[in-house]
Amino acid sequence: MENKSVSGSTHSSCNLSTDQYPSNYTNCTPPPWLYYPDFYIGLPVIYSVICAAGLTGNTAVIYVILKAPKMKTVTNMFILNLAIADDLFTLVLPINIAEHLLNYWPFGEVLCKVILSIDHYNIFSSIYFLTVMSVDRYFVVLSTVHSKRMQHRTYRFAKTVSICVWALVILIVVPFTVFAGIYVSPDDAEGRKSCVLSFPIPESFWFKASRIYTLVLGFVIPVSTICILYSLMLYKLRHMRLNSNAKALDKAKKRVTVMVFIVIAVCLFCWTPFHLSTVVALTTDLPSTPLVIGISYFITGLSYANSCLNPFLYAFLDDSFRKAFKKMLEC
């Protein structure tokens, strides 16, 4: 299966500028681990650690939110959906590992479409739920500054918003599901199958269009929205300190706002290299050197790692999560 780091969109031809990336080696050229065996050994280990930590942590988050009545808040509803998205991805990560070890795709076309779709759900769902959480934080700060209650901000409303986000993500990912399929390179004497995005002719145009599509919808728009909202929040909070008539944010609201901000910052740290690789893929033609291959695998691992980091952030930054996790472990 095509790996999403350099992946989020690829192609089935051998002459595009991204052939240096790992996700394309199974299509047209010998995989890099034939020349650099450290990749063959190291990657499954790293992916297995991410998978184990992600499944354990995100499943724990899902459990404590659904189990404890006090955890059913608006922010936690969005965190719940974020954990579900991360859990969904880590559940299929073993298939990535299997394909890496086998050096071909043995699972058929239907599963290929499912797995590549889930890969892309992971790209879009995380940043979209974090964008929604930023919007929610902005309105919480705004209502506090103006001493107003948000009557519409309910757990049920958060459920409705979450369903809408999932519907939007599914809609965005549909083109990738359509183009996902099995590819056998004519240059491969062994006839090995790969799970890739097979674009129609002209492949170069469709490949570039898919990368721009992912970059704009999966990074530029949501990240710009988050940056604008947090800039406005900082402005409001600064103004609030200057205006003695405005009420200060209470400790709980401040703590949640800081937690959301740190979760967003970690997400951007993990995903920005992935999206910068899109810009590189569209503007340069890098040689397939060990350094380039190593960097591309690092980018892959970093984006994957985001799926297992959030539960640790919740436990470290939020007392209610920490107490719920502790109580769960004592059972």
C-alpha positions in Angstrom: 0.0 0.0 0.0 1.1 3.4 -0.8 2.4 5.1 2.3 0.9 8.4 2.9 4.0 10.4 3.6 4.8 11.5 0.3 2.0 9.7 -0.6 -1.0 11.2 0.2 -1.1 11.1 -3.5 1.0 9.4 -5.9 0.9 7.8 -9.3 1.6 4.7 -11.2 4.3 6.0 -13.6 8.1 6.0 -13.2 9.1 9.4 -14.6 7.7 11.9 -12.1 9.8 13.9 -9.7 8.7 12.0 -6.7 10.2 8.6 -7.6 12.7 9.3 -4.8 10.0 8.7 -2.3 9.5 5.3 -0.7 5.9 4.9 -1.7 6.8 4.6 -5.3 9.7 2.2 -5.2 7.5 -0.8 -5.3 6.1 0.4 -8.6 9.1 1.0 -10.8 12.4 0.6 -9.1 13.9 -1.8 -6.6 12.9 -0.8 -3.1 15.5 1.1 -1.1 15.9 -1.5 1.5 17.5 -3.8 -1.0 20.4 -1.3 -1.1 19.9 0.0 2.5 18.8 -2.9 4.7 18.6 -0.7 7.8 15.3 0.7 6.3 13.9 -2.8 6.0 14.6 -3.6 9.6 14.0 -0.3 11.3 10.7 0.8 9.8 8.6 -2.1 10.9 9.9 -1.6 14.4 9.1 2.1 14.5 5.7 1.5 12.9 4.9 -1.3 15.4 5.8 1.0 18.4 3.5 3.7 16.9 0.7 1.2 16.3 0.9 -0.3 19.9 1.1 3.1 21.6 -1.6 4.6 19.4 -4.1 1.8 19.8 -3.5 1.7 23.6 -3.6 5.4 24.1 -6.5 6.3 21.8 -8.6 3.3 22.9 -8.1 4.5 26.5 -9.2 8.0 25.6 -12.4 6.6 23.9 -13.1 4.4 26.9 -12.8 7.2 29.6 -14.9 9.7 27.6 -17.7 7.2 27.0 -17.6 5.7 30.4 -17.3 8.7 32.7 -20.3 11.1 32.7 -18.2 14.0 33.8 -16.0 13.6 30.7 -19.0 14.3 28.4 -18.1 17.9 27.5 -18.1 19.7 24.2 -14.3 19.7 23.9 -14.1 16.1 24.8 -16.6 15.2 22.1 -14.2 16.6 19.6 -11.3 14.8 21.3 -13.3 11.6 21.2 -13.7 11.9 17.4 -10.0 12.8 17.1 -9.1 9.6 19.0 -11.5 7.5 16.8 -9.7 8.9 13.7 -6.3 8.0 15.1 -7.5 4.6 16.3 -8.9 3.8 12.9 -5.5 4.6 11.3 -3.4 2.7 13.8 -5.7 -0.3 13.3 -4.6 -0.6 9.7 -1.0 0.3 10.3 -0.1 -3.5 10.5 -1.1 -3.8 6.9 1.5 -1.1 6.0 4.1 -3.1 7.9 3.1 -6.4 6.1 3.4 -4.7 2.7 6.7 -3.3 3.6 8.1 -6.7 4.7 6.6 -8.6 1.8 7.5 -6.0 -0.8 4.3 -6.4 -2.6 0.5 -6.0 -2.1 -1.2 -9.3 -1.4 -4.6 -8.1 -0.1 -6.6 -7.4 -3.2 -8.2 -4.3 -4.7 -11.1 -3.8 -2.3 -8.9 -3.7 0.7 -6.5 -1.5 -1.2 -9.2 1.1 -1.7 -10.3 0.8 2.0 -6.7 1.2 3.3 -5.8 4.1 1.1 -9.1 5.8 2.0 -8.3 5.4 5.7 -4.8 6.8 5.1 -6.4 9.9 3.7 -9.1 10.1 6.4 -6.1 10.4 8.8 -4.6 13.3 6.8 -7.8 15.3 6.8 -9.8 14.3 9.9 -7.1 15.3 12.5 -6.6 18.8 11.2 -10.3 19.3 10.6 -11.3 18.3 14.2 -8.5 20.5 15.5 -9.9 23.4 13.4 -13.4 22.8 14.9 -11.8 22.8 18.4 -10.1 26.1 17.6 -13.5 27.6 16.5 -15.0 26.3 19.7 -12.2 27.8 21.8 -12.6 31.2 20.0 -16.3 31.4 20.8 -15.7 30.4 24.4 -13.1 33.2 24.8 -15.4 35.6 23.0 -18.4 34.8 25.2 -16.2 35.1 28.4 -14.9 38.5 27.3 -18.5 39.7 26.7 -19.8 37.9 29.8 -22.4 36.0 27.7 -23.5 32.4 27.9 -23.4 30.1 24.9 -26.7 28.4 25.0 -26.2 26.5 21.8 -22.9 25.0 23.0 -24.1 21.6 24.1 -22.9 18.0 23.9 -25.6 17.2 21.4 -24.6 20.2 19.2 -21.0 18.9 19.3 -22.2 15.5 18.1 -23.9 17.1 15.2 -20.8 19.1 14.3 -18.7 16.0 14.5 -21.0 14.1 12.1 -20.7 17.0 9.7 -16.9 16.9 9.9 -16.8 13.2 9.1 -19.2 13.7 6.2 -17.0 16.5 4.8 -13.8 14.3 5.2 -15.5 11.4 3.5 -16.5 13.7 0.6 -13.0 15.1 0.3 -11.4 11.6 0.3 -13.8 10.2 -2.4 -11.5 11.0 -5.3 -8.6 9.1 -3.7 -10.9 6.1 -3.2 -11.9 6.2 -6.9 -8.2 6.3 -8.1 -6.9 3.7 -5.6 -6.1 0.4 -7.2 -3.7 -2.4 -7.9 -0.7 -1.6 -10.1 1.9 -3.9 -11.7 4.9 -2.2 -13.1 5.8 -3.4 -16.6 9.5 -3.1 -15.6 9.1 -5.5 -12.7 10.1 -9.0 -13.9 8.4 -10.6 -10.8 5.1 -8.9 -11.6 4.7 -7.6 -8.0 1.5 -5.8 -7.2 1.4 -2.4 -5.5 -1.5 -0.6 -3.9 -1.3 2.9 -5.4 -3.2 5.9 -6.8 -3.4 5.1 -10.5 -4.2 8.3 -12.3 -5.5 8.6 -15.9 -3.4 10.1 -18.7 -1.8 12.6 -18.4 -0.6 11.2 -15.1 1.7 14.1 -14.4 -1.2 16.5 -14.4 -3.4 14.4 -12.2 -0.6 13.7 -9.8 0.2 17.4 -9.3 -3.5 18.2 -9.0 -3.9 15.6 -6.3 -0.9 17.0 -4.3 -2.2 20.6 -4.6 -5.7 19.3 -3.6 -4.3 17.7 -0.5 -2.1 20.7 0.3 -4.8 23.2 0.1 -7.7 21.3 1.7 -5.6 19.4 4.2 -3.2 22.2 5.3 -3.5 25.7 3.9 -7.2 26.3 4.6 -7.4 24.7 8.1 -4.1 25.9 9.3 -4.8 29.5 8.1 -8.2 29.3 9.9 -6.5 28.1 13.1 -3.8 30.8 13.0 -6.4 33.5 12.4 -8.6 32.3 15.3 -5.7 32.1 17.8 -4.5 35.5 16.7 -8.0 36.9 17.4 -8.1 35.1 20.7 -4.8 36.6 21.7 -6.0 40.0 20.7 -9.2 39.5 22.7 -7.3 38.3 25.8 -4.9 41.2 25.6 -7.8 43.6 25.2 -9.5 42.0 28.1 -6.5 42.6 30.4 -6.6 46.3 29.3 -10.3 46.6 29.9 -11.0 46.1 33.7 -14.7 45.8 33.0 -14.2 42.4 31.2 -14.2 39.3 33.3 -11.0 37.2 33.3 -11.1 33.6 31.9 -11.5 31.2 34.8 -8.7 28.6 35.4 -10.6 25.7 33.8 -11.3 27.5 30.5 -7.7 28.7 30.4 -6.4 25.2 31.0 -8.6 23.7 28.2 -7.6 26.5 25.8 -3.9 25.9 26.5 -4.4 22.1 26.0 -6.1 22.6 22.7 -3.3 25.0 21.6 -0.6 22.5 22.5 -2.4 19.6 20.7 -2.6 21.8 17.6 1.0 22.8 17.9 2.1 19.1 18.1 -0.1 18.2 15.1 1.4 21.0 13.0 4.9 19.8 14.1 4.2 16.3 12.9 2.3 17.2 9.7 4.1 20.3 8.4 7.1 18.3 6.9 4.6 16.1 5.1 2.9 19.0 3.4 6.3 20.7 2.8 7.3 17.5 0.9 4.4 18.2 -1.4 5.9 21.6 -2.3 9.3 19.9 -2.9 7.6 17.2 -5.0 5.9 19.8 -7.2 9.0 22.1 -7.6 12.1 19.9 -7.7 13.5 16.6 -8.9 15.6 15.1 -6.1 18.0 12.2 -6.7 17.3 8.9 -4.9 20.2 9.2 -2.4 20.3 7.5 1.0 19.8 10.9 2.6 16.7 11.7 0.6 15.2 8.3 1.2 16.0 8.6 4.9 14.4 12.0 5.2 11.3 10.8 3.4 11.0 7.8 5.8 11.5 10.2 8.7 8.6 12.4 7.4 6.4 9.3 7.2 7.2 8.2 10.7 6.7 11.7 12.1 3.2 12.0 10.5 2.3 8.5 11.7 3.5 9.4 15.2 0.9 12.1 15.6 -1.7 9.4 15.9 -0.2 8.1 19.1 0.9 11.4 20.8 -2.4 13.0 21.7 -3.4 10.6 24.6 -0.1 11.4 26.3 -0.7 15.2 25.9 -4.2 14.8 27.5 -2.8 12.9 30.4 0.0 15.4 30.9 -2.1 18.6 30.5 -5.6 17.8 31.8 -6.4 16.8 35.3 -9.7 15.1 34.4 -8.1 12.9 31.8 -5.2 12.1 34.2 -7.6 11.1 37.0 -9.8 9.1 34.6 -6.8 7.2 33.2 -5.6 6.5 36.8 -9.0 5.2 37.8 -9.1 3.0 34.7 -5.8 1.4 35.5 -6.9 0.7 39.1 -9.8 -1.3 37.9 
